Amino acid sequence: ITLLDAVRVCVEQAGLPLPDVLRMATSLPADIAGVDDRLGRIEPGYVANLLRLDKSLSAKAVWTNGVKLS
C-alpha cells in the first residue's frame, strides 16, 4: 500500500479527519525520524517536497525540492 492509499483509507474508510491524517503522513514521521527541522512542514526553511491532491485524494501535482515534476 502506498502512503497516499493509506491516507485515503484513513479518511474514507476509517472516517478520520483529513487534517489529522495529513499530520500522520507528514510531520509526525518527520518528528519520529528526527528530521523535523527540515521536513514534514510547509514553512520557510523547510524542504519543499509537496503533493497536491484533489477532492478525491488523487495526486494532481508533485514538487521535489521546490521543483514541479508533474
C-alpha positions in Angstrom: 0.0 0.0 0.0 1.3 3.5 -0.8 1.2 6.3 1.7 -1.4 8.0 -0.5 -3.5 4.9 -0.4 -3.1 4.8 3.4 -4.3 8.4 3.6 -7.4 7.6 1.5 -8.2 4.5 3.7 -7.9 6.5 6.9 -10.2 9.2 5.6 -12.7 7.3 3.5 -12.9 4.0 5.5 -11.8 4.8 9.0 -13.5 8.2 9.0 -10.5 10.1 10.4 -10.4 13.9 9.8 -8.2 14.8 6.8 -6.0 17.3 8.7 -5.2 14.7 11.3 -4.4 12.1 8.7 -2.1 14.5 6.8 -0.2 15.2 10.0 0.2 11.4 10.5 1.6 11.2 7.0 3.9 14.2 7.1 5.0 16.0 10.3 4.7 13.0 12.7 7.1 10.7 10.7 9.5 13.6 10.4 9.4 14.2 14.1 9.9 10.5 14.9 12.8 10.3 12.3 14.5 13.4 13.9 14.3 15.4 10.6 11.5 17.7 11.8 13.9 20.7 11.5 13.8 20.5 7.6 11.0 18.0 6.6 7.3 17.4 7.3 6.0 21.0 7.2 5.3 23.8 4.8 7.3 26.6 6.4 10.2 28.8 5.4 13.5 27.0 5.5 11.9 23.5 5.1 12.5 21.3 2.0 9.6 21.8 -0.4 8.6 18.3 -1.2 4.9 18.6 -1.9 2.0 16.7 -3.3 -1.2 18.4 -4.5 -4.3 16.4 -4.0 -7.8 16.9 -5.5 -11.0 16.4 -3.5 -11.0 12.7 -4.2 -7.4 12.5 -2.7 -5.8 11.7 -6.0 -2.4 13.2 -6.8 -2.6 16.2 -9.2 1.0 17.6 -8.9 4.3 16.8 -7.3 7.2 19.1 -6.3 10.6 17.8 -5.1 13.0 20.4 -3.6 10.7 23.1 -4.8 10.7 21.9 -8.5 7.4 20.9 -10.0 7.8 17.4 -11.5 4.3 16.8 -12.8 
